Amino acid sequence: MKQDLLDEAIATLITVQDWLRFGATLFEEADLFFGHGADNAWSEAAQLILPVLHLSPDYLPDVLSCRLLPTEKKQVADFFAQRVTKKIPAAYITEQAWFAGLRFYVNSHVLVPRSPIAELIEQHFSPWLDSQEVLSIADIGTGSGCIACACAHYFPDATVDAIDISADALSVAQKNIAQHGLEDRVQAIQSDLFAKVDSAKKYDLIVSNPPYVDQRGMDALPVEFLAEPRLGLAAGQDGLDIVIPLLHQAAERLTENGILIVEVGFSQPALEAKFPDVPFLWLDFQRGGQGVFLLTAEQLKSHFFLP
Protein backbone atom coordinates (compact mmCIF):
# COMPACT_ATOMS: atom_id res chain seq x y z
CA MET A 1 0.00 0.00 0.00
CA LYS A 2 1.48 3.35 -1.06
CA GLN A 3 2.49 5.66 1.78
CA ASP A 4 1.79 8.76 -0.29
CA LEU A 5 -1.89 7.75 -0.49
CA LEU A 6 -2.07 7.48 3.29
CA ASP A 7 -0.25 10.79 3.70
CA GLU A 8 -2.75 12.44 1.37
CA ALA A 9 -5.63 10.96 3.36
CA ILE A 10 -4.19 12.19 6.65
CA ALA A 11 -3.74 15.68 5.16
CA THR A 12 -7.17 16.01 3.54
CA LEU A 13 -9.74 13.77 5.21
CA ILE A 14 -11.54 15.36 8.14
CA THR A 15 -14.57 13.54 9.50
CA VAL A 16 -15.40 10.00 10.55
CA GLN A 17 -17.54 9.71 7.43
CA ASP A 18 -14.60 10.81 5.26
CA TRP A 19 -12.49 8.02 6.72
CA LEU A 20 -15.26 5.48 6.41
CA ARG A 21 -15.59 6.27 2.71
CA PHE A 22 -11.83 6.12 2.21
CA GLY A 23 -11.49 2.84 4.07
CA ALA A 24 -14.39 1.22 2.25
CA THR A 25 -12.83 2.17 -1.10
CA LEU A 26 -9.44 0.81 -0.06
CA PHE A 27 -10.92 -2.49 1.09
CA GLU A 28 -13.01 -2.98 -2.03
CA GLU A 29 -10.01 -2.31 -4.25
CA ALA A 30 -7.91 -4.75 -2.21
CA ASP A 31 -10.58 -7.46 -2.63
CA LEU A 32 -10.62 -8.28 1.07
CA PHE A 33 -12.89 -10.91 2.57
CA PHE A 34 -15.36 -9.83 5.25
CA GLY A 35 -16.60 -12.39 7.73
CA HIS A 36 -15.42 -11.48 11.20
CA GLY A 37 -18.26 -9.37 12.50
CA ALA A 38 -18.66 -7.31 9.32
CA ASP A 39 -20.05 -8.36 5.96
CA ASN A 40 -19.10 -5.33 3.89
CA ALA A 41 -16.25 -2.84 3.42
CA TRP A 42 -18.07 0.06 5.14
CA SER A 43 -18.68 -1.91 8.33
CA GLU A 44 -15.11 -3.21 8.24
CA ALA A 45 -13.79 0.35 8.13
CA ALA A 46 -16.00 1.22 11.11
CA GLN A 47 -14.48 -1.69 13.05
CA LEU A 48 -11.06 -0.11 12.61
CA ILE A 49 -12.06 3.50 13.26
CA LEU A 50 -14.22 3.26 16.38
CA PRO A 51 -11.61 1.57 18.62
CA VAL A 52 -9.24 4.47 17.90
CA LEU A 53 -11.95 6.80 19.21
CA HIS A 54 -12.64 4.50 22.20
CA LEU A 55 -16.25 4.22 21.11
CA SER A 56 -18.63 1.27 20.83
CA PRO A 57 -20.40 0.44 17.54
CA ASP A 58 -23.59 2.04 18.87
CA TYR A 59 -21.99 5.48 18.55
CA LEU A 60 -21.38 5.34 14.81
CA PRO A 61 -24.53 7.15 13.58
CA ASP A 62 -23.88 10.01 16.02
CA VAL A 63 -20.25 10.66 15.16
CA LEU A 64 -20.23 10.57 11.35
CA SER A 65 -19.71 14.33 11.11
CA CYS A 66 -17.17 14.49 13.96
CA ARG A 67 -13.58 15.46 13.17
CA LEU A 68 -10.59 13.26 13.89
CA LEU A 69 -7.51 14.60 15.66
CA PRO A 70 -4.19 14.34 13.78
CA THR A 71 -3.02 11.51 16.06
CA GLU A 72 -6.32 9.68 15.49
CA LYS A 73 -5.94 10.03 11.74
CA LYS A 74 -2.48 8.50 11.84
CA GLN A 75 -3.70 5.57 13.90
CA VAL A 76 -6.66 4.90 11.60
CA ALA A 77 -4.40 5.13 8.56
CA ASP A 78 -2.04 2.61 10.14
CA PHE A 79 -4.92 0.23 10.89
CA PHE A 80 -6.18 0.53 7.32
CA ALA A 81 -2.69 -0.20 5.97
CA GLN A 82 -2.38 -3.31 8.15
CA ARG A 83 -5.77 -4.58 7.04
CA VAL A 84 -4.89 -4.22 3.36
CA THR A 85 -1.31 -5.50 3.47
CA LYS A 86 -1.58 -8.28 6.08
CA LYS A 87 -5.14 -9.38 5.28
CA ILE A 88 -5.82 -10.38 8.87
CA PRO A 89 -9.14 -9.83 10.69
CA ALA A 90 -9.73 -6.29 11.90
CA ALA A 91 -10.15 -7.55 15.46
CA TYR A 92 -6.55 -8.76 15.53
CA ILE A 93 -5.39 -5.29 14.52
CA THR A 94 -7.41 -3.44 17.15
CA GLU A 95 -7.22 -6.31 19.69
CA GLN A 96 -10.89 -5.96 20.44
CA ALA A 97 -14.26 -7.32 19.36
CA TRP A 98 -17.85 -6.90 20.48
CA PHE A 99 -20.10 -9.82 21.39
CA ALA A 100 -23.57 -9.72 22.98
CA GLY A 101 -23.11 -6.01 23.62
CA LEU A 102 -19.82 -6.51 25.48
CA ARG A 103 -16.26 -5.64 24.49
CA PHE A 104 -13.60 -8.36 24.50
CA TYR A 105 -9.84 -8.50 24.13
CA VAL A 106 -8.73 -10.80 21.31
CA ASN A 107 -5.52 -11.89 19.63
CA SER A 108 -4.49 -14.52 17.10
CA HIS A 109 -4.67 -17.31 19.71
CA VAL A 110 -8.49 -17.22 19.58
CA LEU A 111 -11.23 -17.04 16.99
CA VAL A 112 -12.75 -13.64 16.44
CA PRO A 113 -16.12 -13.59 18.30
CA ARG A 114 -18.97 -13.72 15.80
CA SER A 115 -21.29 -16.58 16.79
CA PRO A 116 -25.07 -16.10 16.43
CA ILE A 117 -25.27 -17.65 19.90
CA ALA A 118 -24.87 -14.07 21.14
CA GLU A 119 -28.49 -13.46 20.20
CA LEU A 120 -29.62 -16.43 22.28
CA ILE A 121 -27.63 -15.24 25.28
CA GLU A 122 -29.17 -11.78 25.08
CA GLN A 123 -32.60 -13.45 25.10
CA HIS A 124 -31.65 -15.64 28.09
CA PHE A 125 -32.20 -18.70 25.88
CA SER A 126 -35.92 -18.09 26.17
CA PRO A 127 -38.29 -19.92 25.93
CA TRP A 128 -36.20 -23.03 26.57
CA LEU A 129 -34.82 -21.95 29.95
CA ASP A 130 -36.12 -20.10 32.98
CA SER A 131 -33.24 -17.69 33.57
CA GLN A 132 -33.87 -17.61 37.31
CA GLU A 133 -33.32 -21.36 37.53
CA VAL A 134 -30.01 -21.38 35.63
CA LEU A 135 -27.27 -21.73 38.23
CA SER A 136 -24.52 -23.60 36.37
CA ILE A 137 -23.26 -23.14 32.80
CA ALA A 138 -20.45 -24.75 30.80
CA ASP A 139 -18.94 -23.14 27.71
CA ILE A 140 -17.05 -25.77 25.74
CA GLY A 141 -14.29 -24.44 23.49
CA THR A 142 -14.45 -21.05 25.15
CA GLY A 143 -11.64 -19.42 23.14
CA SER A 144 -11.67 -15.74 24.09
CA GLY A 145 -14.22 -16.47 26.79
CA CYS A 146 -16.82 -14.30 25.07
CA ILE A 147 -19.66 -16.82 25.40
CA ALA A 148 -18.73 -17.67 29.00
CA CYS A 149 -18.49 -14.02 30.07
CA ALA A 150 -21.65 -13.05 28.22
CA CYS A 151 -23.54 -15.90 29.89
CA ALA A 152 -22.31 -14.76 33.28
CA HIS A 153 -23.37 -11.19 32.46
CA TYR A 154 -26.89 -12.16 31.40
CA PHE A 155 -27.30 -14.86 34.10
CA PRO A 156 -26.05 -13.03 37.21
CA ASP A 157 -26.92 -15.91 39.55
CA ALA A 158 -24.98 -18.52 37.58
CA THR A 159 -21.42 -19.80 37.76
CA VAL A 160 -19.72 -20.59 34.46
CA ASP A 161 -16.95 -23.01 33.54
CA ALA A 162 -15.01 -21.69 30.54
CA ILE A 163 -13.41 -24.83 29.11
CA ASP A 164 -10.81 -25.07 26.36
CA ILE A 165 -7.99 -27.41 25.39
CA SER A 166 -5.70 -24.51 24.44
CA ALA A 167 -3.61 -22.85 27.16
CA ASP A 168 -3.01 -19.88 24.85
CA ALA A 169 -6.75 -19.39 24.36
CA LEU A 170 -7.38 -19.63 28.09
CA SER A 171 -4.85 -16.88 28.76
CA VAL A 172 -7.01 -14.62 26.57
CA ALA A 173 -10.18 -15.83 28.29
CA GLN A 174 -8.71 -15.06 31.70
CA LYS A 175 -7.96 -11.49 30.61
CA ASN A 176 -11.58 -11.08 29.58
CA ILE A 177 -12.87 -12.66 32.77
CA ALA A 178 -10.85 -10.12 34.75
CA GLN A 179 -11.80 -7.25 32.43
CA HIS A 180 -15.48 -7.88 33.17
CA GLY A 181 -14.93 -8.46 36.88
CA LEU A 182 -16.18 -12.05 36.74
CA GLU A 183 -13.36 -13.85 38.57
CA ASP A 184 -15.77 -15.00 41.30
CA ARG A 185 -18.22 -16.63 38.88
CA VAL A 186 -16.30 -17.68 35.76
CA GLN A 187 -13.59 -20.34 36.02
CA ALA A 188 -11.19 -21.05 33.15
CA ILE A 189 -10.43 -24.77 32.86
CA GLN A 190 -7.93 -26.40 30.49
CA SER A 191 -9.55 -29.62 29.36
CA ASP A 192 -10.36 -31.68 26.29
CA LEU A 193 -14.14 -31.35 26.53
CA PHE A 194 -15.06 -32.59 30.05
CA ALA A 195 -12.00 -34.83 30.56
CA LYS A 196 -10.54 -32.74 33.40
CA VAL A 197 -13.79 -31.42 34.85
CA ASP A 198 -15.07 -32.84 38.13
CA SER A 199 -17.00 -35.96 37.09
CA ALA A 200 -19.83 -35.17 39.51
CA LYS A 201 -20.49 -31.72 38.09
CA LYS A 202 -23.67 -31.11 36.10
CA TYR A 203 -24.94 -28.05 34.28
CA ASP A 204 -28.28 -26.39 33.58
CA LEU A 205 -26.87 -25.16 30.28
CA ILE A 206 -24.03 -26.41 28.11
CA VAL A 207 -23.23 -24.14 25.21
CA SER A 208 -20.53 -24.60 22.61
CA ASN A 209 -19.12 -23.08 19.45
CA PRO A 210 -16.59 -25.87 18.81
CA PRO A 211 -14.37 -26.47 15.77
CA TYR A 212 -16.68 -27.67 12.97
CA VAL A 213 -15.03 -26.92 9.63
CA ASP A 214 -14.62 -30.04 7.47
CA GLN A 215 -11.53 -30.72 5.36
CA ARG A 216 -13.09 -29.39 2.18
CA GLY A 217 -14.02 -26.19 3.99
CA MET A 218 -10.53 -25.81 5.44
CA ASP A 219 -9.01 -26.15 1.98
CA ALA A 220 -11.23 -23.31 0.70
CA LEU A 221 -10.84 -20.82 3.55
CA PRO A 222 -10.08 -17.19 2.62
CA VAL A 223 -6.77 -15.71 3.76
CA GLU A 224 -8.43 -13.89 6.67
CA PHE A 225 -9.64 -17.15 8.21
CA LEU A 226 -6.21 -18.75 7.85
CA ALA A 227 -4.99 -16.12 10.32
CA GLU A 228 -7.16 -17.73 12.99
CA PRO A 229 -5.95 -20.74 15.02
CA ARG A 230 -6.50 -23.97 13.12
CA LEU A 231 -7.28 -25.64 16.44
CA GLY A 232 -10.43 -23.54 16.68
CA LEU A 233 -11.65 -24.35 13.16
CA ALA A 234 -10.64 -27.77 11.83
CA ALA A 235 -12.76 -30.77 12.84
CA GLY A 236 -11.75 -33.61 10.55
CA GLN A 237 -13.02 -34.90 7.25
CA ASP A 238 -16.72 -34.30 7.97
CA GLY A 239 -16.46 -31.50 10.53
CA LEU A 240 -17.79 -33.67 13.36
CA ASP A 241 -14.63 -34.76 15.19
CA ILE A 242 -15.46 -32.60 18.21
CA VAL A 243 -19.24 -32.48 18.05
CA ILE A 244 -19.81 -36.24 18.27
CA PRO A 245 -17.85 -36.82 21.51
CA LEU A 246 -19.42 -33.64 22.91
CA LEU A 247 -22.88 -35.12 22.35
CA HIS A 248 -21.99 -38.28 24.22
CA GLN A 249 -20.32 -36.46 27.10
CA ALA A 250 -23.04 -33.82 27.43
CA ALA A 251 -25.61 -36.58 27.90
CA GLU A 252 -24.04 -37.24 31.30
CA ARG A 253 -23.42 -33.62 32.22
CA LEU A 254 -26.82 -31.93 32.05
CA THR A 255 -29.22 -31.49 34.94
CA GLU A 256 -32.68 -32.99 34.52
CA ASN A 257 -34.12 -29.92 32.79
CA GLY A 258 -30.89 -28.78 31.21
CA ILE A 259 -30.28 -28.05 27.52
CA LEU A 260 -27.36 -28.28 25.12
CA ILE A 261 -26.78 -25.56 22.51
CA VAL A 262 -24.12 -26.19 19.84
CA GLU A 263 -23.09 -24.33 16.70
CA VAL A 264 -22.02 -26.60 13.84
CA GLY A 265 -22.40 -24.16 10.93
CA PHE A 266 -22.14 -25.73 7.50
CA SER A 267 -21.59 -29.16 9.06
CA GLN A 268 -25.33 -29.32 9.80
CA PRO A 269 -26.09 -31.67 6.85
CA ALA A 270 -23.31 -34.06 7.88
CA LEU A 271 -24.59 -34.17 11.46
CA GLU A 272 -28.18 -34.81 10.37
CA ALA A 273 -27.01 -37.57 8.03
CA LYS A 274 -24.96 -39.16 10.80
CA PHE A 275 -27.85 -39.14 13.29
CA PRO A 276 -31.11 -39.18 11.27
CA ASP A 277 -33.22 -40.22 14.28
CA VAL A 278 -32.06 -37.43 16.61
CA PRO A 279 -34.63 -34.58 16.89
CA PHE A 280 -32.20 -31.68 16.51
CA LEU A 281 -33.99 -28.35 16.93
CA TRP A 282 -32.32 -25.95 14.49
CA LEU A 283 -32.65 -22.40 15.74
CA ASP A 284 -33.52 -19.26 13.77
CA PHE A 285 -31.84 -15.87 14.26
CA GLN A 286 -33.11 -12.37 13.61
CA ARG A 287 -29.59 -11.05 12.97
CA GLY A 288 -28.51 -13.91 10.71
CA GLY A 289 -26.78 -17.20 11.35
CA GLN A 290 -27.44 -20.89 10.94
CA GLY A 291 -26.34 -24.34 12.01
CA VAL A 292 -27.09 -24.01 15.74
CA PHE A 293 -29.03 -26.83 17.36
CA LEU A 294 -30.70 -27.43 20.70
CA LEU A 295 -31.18 -30.75 22.47
CA THR A 296 -32.72 -31.36 25.88
CA ALA A 297 -31.19 -33.53 28.58
CA GLU A 298 -33.88 -36.14 27.94
CA GLN A 299 -33.17 -36.23 24.21
CA LEU A 300 -29.44 -36.57 24.79
CA LYS A 301 -29.87 -39.42 27.23
CA SER A 302 -32.20 -41.21 24.83
CA HIS A 303 -29.80 -41.05 21.92
CA PHE A 304 -26.26 -40.57 23.21
CA PHE A 305 -25.96 -41.87 26.76
CA LEU A 306 -23.31 -44.57 27.01
CA PRO A 307 -23.96 -46.81 30.05
C-alpha positions as CSV (number, residue, x, y, z in Angstrom):
1,M,0.0,0.0,0.0
2,K,1.5,3.4,-1.1
3,Q,2.5,5.7,1.8
4,D,1.8,8.8,-0.3
5,L,-1.9,7.8,-0.5
6,L,-2.1,7.5,3.3
7,D,-0.2,10.8,3.7
8,E,-2.8,12.4,1.4
9,A,-5.6,11.0,3.4
10,I,-4.2,12.2,6.6
11,A,-3.7,15.7,5.2
12,T,-7.2,16.0,3.5
13,L,-9.7,13.8,5.2
14,I,-11.5,15.4,8.1
15,T,-14.6,13.5,9.5
16,V,-15.4,10.0,10.5
17,Q,-17.5,9.7,7.4
18,D,-14.6,10.8,5.3
19,W,-12.5,8.0,6.7
20,L,-15.3,5.5,6.4
21,R,-15.6,6.3,2.7
22,F,-11.8,6.1,2.2
23,G,-11.5,2.8,4.1
24,A,-14.4,1.2,2.2
25,T,-12.8,2.2,-1.1
26,L,-9.4,0.8,-0.1
27,F,-10.9,-2.5,1.1
28,E,-13.0,-3.0,-2.0
29,E,-10.0,-2.3,-4.2
30,A,-7.9,-4.8,-2.2
31,D,-10.6,-7.5,-2.6
32,L,-10.6,-8.3,1.1
33,F,-12.9,-10.9,2.6
34,F,-15.4,-9.8,5.3
35,G,-16.6,-12.4,7.7
36,H,-15.4,-11.5,11.2
37,G,-18.3,-9.4,12.5
38,A,-18.7,-7.3,9.3
39,D,-20.1,-8.4,6.0
40,N,-19.1,-5.3,3.9
41,A,-16.2,-2.8,3.4
42,W,-18.1,0.1,5.1
43,S,-18.7,-1.9,8.3
44,E,-15.1,-3.2,8.2
45,A,-13.8,0.3,8.1
46,A,-16.0,1.2,11.1
47,Q,-14.5,-1.7,13.1
48,L,-11.1,-0.1,12.6
49,I,-12.1,3.5,13.3
50,L,-14.2,3.3,16.4
51,P,-11.6,1.6,18.6
52,V,-9.2,4.5,17.9
53,L,-11.9,6.8,19.2
54,H,-12.6,4.5,22.2
55,L,-16.3,4.2,21.1
56,S,-18.6,1.3,20.8
57,P,-20.4,0.4,17.5
58,D,-23.6,2.0,18.9
59,Y,-22.0,5.5,18.6
60,L,-21.4,5.3,14.8
61,P,-24.5,7.2,13.6
62,D,-23.9,10.0,16.0
63,V,-20.2,10.7,15.2
64,L,-20.2,10.6,11.3
65,S,-19.7,14.3,11.1
66,C,-17.2,14.5,14.0
67,R,-13.6,15.5,13.2
68,L,-10.6,13.3,13.9
69,L,-7.5,14.6,15.7
70,P,-4.2,14.3,13.8
71,T,-3.0,11.5,16.1
72,E,-6.3,9.7,15.5
73,K,-5.9,10.0,11.7
74,K,-2.5,8.5,11.8
75,Q,-3.7,5.6,13.9
76,V,-6.7,4.9,11.6
77,A,-4.4,5.1,8.6
78,D,-2.0,2.6,10.1
79,F,-4.9,0.2,10.9
80,F,-6.2,0.5,7.3
81,A,-2.7,-0.2,6.0
82,Q,-2.4,-3.3,8.1
83,R,-5.8,-4.6,7.0
84,V,-4.9,-4.2,3.4
85,T,-1.3,-5.5,3.5
86,K,-1.6,-8.3,6.1
87,K,-5.1,-9.4,5.3
88,I,-5.8,-10.4,8.9
89,P,-9.1,-9.8,10.7
90,A,-9.7,-6.3,11.9
91,A,-10.2,-7.5,15.5
92,Y,-6.5,-8.8,15.5
93,I,-5.4,-5.3,14.5
94,T,-7.4,-3.4,17.2
95,E,-7.2,-6.3,19.7
96,Q,-10.9,-6.0,20.4
97,A,-14.3,-7.3,19.4
98,W,-17.9,-6.9,20.5
99,F,-20.1,-9.8,21.4
100,A,-23.6,-9.7,23.0
101,G,-23.1,-6.0,23.6
102,L,-19.8,-6.5,25.5
103,R,-16.3,-5.6,24.5
104,F,-13.6,-8.4,24.5
105,Y,-9.8,-8.5,24.1
106,V,-8.7,-10.8,21.3
107,N,-5.5,-11.9,19.6
108,S,-4.5,-14.5,17.1
109,H,-4.7,-17.3,19.7
110,V,-8.5,-17.2,19.6
111,L,-11.2,-17.0,17.0
112,V,-12.8,-13.6,16.4
113,P,-16.1,-13.6,18.3
114,R,-19.0,-13.7,15.8
115,S,-21.3,-16.6,16.8
116,P,-25.1,-16.1,16.4
117,I,-25.3,-17.7,19.9
118,A,-24.9,-14.1,21.1
119,E,-28.5,-13.5,20.2
120,L,-29.6,-16.4,22.3
121,I,-27.6,-15.2,25.3
122,E,-29.2,-11.8,25.1
123,Q,-32.6,-13.5,25.1
124,H,-31.7,-15.6,28.1
125,F,-32.2,-18.7,25.9
126,S,-35.9,-18.1,26.2
127,P,-38.3,-19.9,25.9
128,W,-36.2,-23.0,26.6
129,L,-34.8,-22.0,29.9
130,D,-36.1,-20.1,33.0
131,S,-33.2,-17.7,33.6
132,Q,-33.9,-17.6,37.3
133,E,-33.3,-21.4,37.5
134,V,-30.0,-21.4,35.6
135,L,-27.3,-21.7,38.2
136,S,-24.5,-23.6,36.4
137,I,-23.3,-23.1,32.8
138,A,-20.5,-24.8,30.8
139,D,-18.9,-23.1,27.7
140,I,-17.0,-25.8,25.7
141,G,-14.3,-24.4,23.5
142,T,-14.5,-21.1,25.1
143,G,-11.6,-19.4,23.1
144,S,-11.7,-15.7,24.1
145,G,-14.2,-16.5,26.8
146,C,-16.8,-14.3,25.1
147,I,-19.7,-16.8,25.4
148,A,-18.7,-17.7,29.0
149,C,-18.5,-14.0,30.1
150,A,-21.7,-13.0,28.2
151,C,-23.5,-15.9,29.9
152,A,-22.3,-14.8,33.3
153,H,-23.4,-11.2,32.5
154,Y,-26.9,-12.2,31.4
155,F,-27.3,-14.9,34.1
156,P,-26.1,-13.0,37.2
157,D,-26.9,-15.9,39.6
158,A,-25.0,-18.5,37.6
159,T,-21.4,-19.8,37.8
160,V,-19.7,-20.6,34.5
161,D,-17.0,-23.0,33.5
162,A,-15.0,-21.7,30.5
163,I,-13.4,-24.8,29.1
164,D,-10.8,-25.1,26.4
165,I,-8.0,-27.4,25.4
166,S,-5.7,-24.5,24.4
167,A,-3.6,-22.9,27.2
168,D,-3.0,-19.9,24.8
169,A,-6.7,-19.4,24.4
170,L,-7.4,-19.6,28.1
171,S,-4.8,-16.9,28.8
172,V,-7.0,-14.6,26.6
173,A,-10.2,-15.8,28.3
174,Q,-8.7,-15.1,31.7
175,K,-8.0,-11.5,30.6
176,N,-11.6,-11.1,29.6
177,I,-12.9,-12.7,32.8
178,A,-10.8,-10.1,34.7
179,Q,-11.8,-7.3,32.4
180,H,-15.5,-7.9,33.2
181,G,-14.9,-8.5,36.9
182,L,-16.2,-12.0,36.7
183,E,-13.4,-13.9,38.6
184,D,-15.8,-15.0,41.3
185,R,-18.2,-16.6,38.9
186,V,-16.3,-17.7,35.8
187,Q,-13.6,-20.3,36.0
188,A,-11.2,-21.1,33.1
189,I,-10.4,-24.8,32.9
190,Q,-7.9,-26.4,30.5
191,S,-9.6,-29.6,29.4
192,D,-10.4,-31.7,26.3
193,L,-14.1,-31.4,26.5
194,F,-15.1,-32.6,30.1
195,A,-12.0,-34.8,30.6
196,K,-10.5,-32.7,33.4
197,V,-13.8,-31.4,34.9
198,D,-15.1,-32.8,38.1
199,S,-17.0,-36.0,37.1
200,A,-19.8,-35.2,39.5
201,K,-20.5,-31.7,38.1
202,K,-23.7,-31.1,36.1
203,Y,-24.9,-28.0,34.3
204,D,-28.3,-26.4,33.6
205,L,-26.9,-25.2,30.3
206,I,-24.0,-26.4,28.1
207,V,-23.2,-24.1,25.2
208,S,-20.5,-24.6,22.6
209,N,-19.1,-23.1,19.4
210,P,-16.6,-25.9,18.8
211,P,-14.4,-26.5,15.8
212,Y,-16.7,-27.7,13.0
213,V,-15.0,-26.9,9.6
214,D,-14.6,-30.0,7.5
215,Q,-11.5,-30.7,5.4
216,R,-13.1,-29.4,2.2
217,G,-14.0,-26.2,4.0
218,M,-10.5,-25.8,5.4
219,D,-9.0,-26.1,2.0
220,A,-11.2,-23.3,0.7
221,L,-10.8,-20.8,3.6
222,P,-10.1,-17.2,2.6
223,V,-6.8,-15.7,3.8
224,E,-8.4,-13.9,6.7
225,F,-9.6,-17.2,8.2
226,L,-6.2,-18.8,7.9
227,A,-5.0,-16.1,10.3
228,E,-7.2,-17.7,13.0
229,P,-6.0,-20.7,15.0
230,R,-6.5,-24.0,13.1
231,L,-7.3,-25.6,16.4
232,G,-10.4,-23.5,16.7
233,L,-11.6,-24.4,13.2
234,A,-10.6,-27.8,11.8
235,A,-12.8,-30.8,12.8
236,G,-11.8,-33.6,10.5
237,Q,-13.0,-34.9,7.2
238,D,-16.7,-34.3,8.0
239,G,-16.5,-31.5,10.5
240,L,-17.8,-33.7,13.4
241,D,-14.6,-34.8,15.2
242,I,-15.5,-32.6,18.2
243,V,-19.2,-32.5,18.1
244,I,-19.8,-36.2,18.3
245,P,-17.9,-36.8,21.5
246,L,-19.4,-33.6,22.9
247,L,-22.9,-35.1,22.3
248,H,-22.0,-38.3,24.2
249,Q,-20.3,-36.5,27.1
250,A,-23.0,-33.8,27.4
251,A,-25.6,-36.6,27.9
252,E,-24.0,-37.2,31.3
253,R,-23.4,-33.6,32.2
254,L,-26.8,-31.9,32.0
255,T,-29.2,-31.5,34.9
256,E,-32.7,-33.0,34.5
257,N,-34.1,-29.9,32.8
258,G,-30.9,-28.8,31.2
259,I,-30.3,-28.1,27.5
260,L,-27.4,-28.3,25.1
261,I,-26.8,-25.6,22.5
262,V,-24.1,-26.2,19.8
263,E,-23.1,-24.3,16.7
264,V,-22.0,-26.6,13.8
265,G,-22.4,-24.2,10.9
266,F,-22.1,-25.7,7.5
267,S,-21.6,-29.2,9.1
268,Q,-25.3,-29.3,9.8
269,P,-26.1,-31.7,6.8
270,A,-23.3,-34.1,7.9
271,L,-24.6,-34.2,11.5
272,E,-28.2,-34.8,10.4
273,A,-27.0,-37.6,8.0
274,K,-25.0,-39.2,10.8
275,F,-27.9,-39.1,13.3
276,P,-31.1,-39.2,11.3
277,D,-33.2,-40.2,14.3
278,V,-32.1,-37.4,16.6
279,P,-34.6,-34.6,16.9
280,F,-32.2,-31.7,16.5
281,L,-34.0,-28.3,16.9
282,W,-32.3,-25.9,14.5
283,L,-32.7,-22.4,15.7
284,D,-33.5,-19.3,13.8
285,F,-31.8,-15.9,14.3
286,Q,-33.1,-12.4,13.6
287,R,-29.6,-11.0,13.0
288,G,-28.5,-13.9,10.7
289,G,-26.8,-17.2,11.4
290,Q,-27.4,-20.9,10.9
291,G,-26.3,-24.3,12.0
292,V,-27.1,-24.0,15.7
293,F,-29.0,-26.8,17.4
294,L,-30.7,-27.4,20.7
295,L,-31.2,-30.8,22.5
296,T,-32.7,-31.4,25.9
297,A,-31.2,-33.5,28.6
298,E,-33.9,-36.1,27.9
299,Q,-33.2,-36.2,24.2
300,L,-29.4,-36.6,24.8
301,K,-29.9,-39.4,27.2
302,S,-32.2,-41.2,24.8
303,H,-29.8,-41.1,21.9
304,F,-26.3,-40.6,23.2
305,F,-26.0,-41.9,26.8
306,L,-23.3,-44.6,27.0
307,P,-24.0,-46.8,30.0
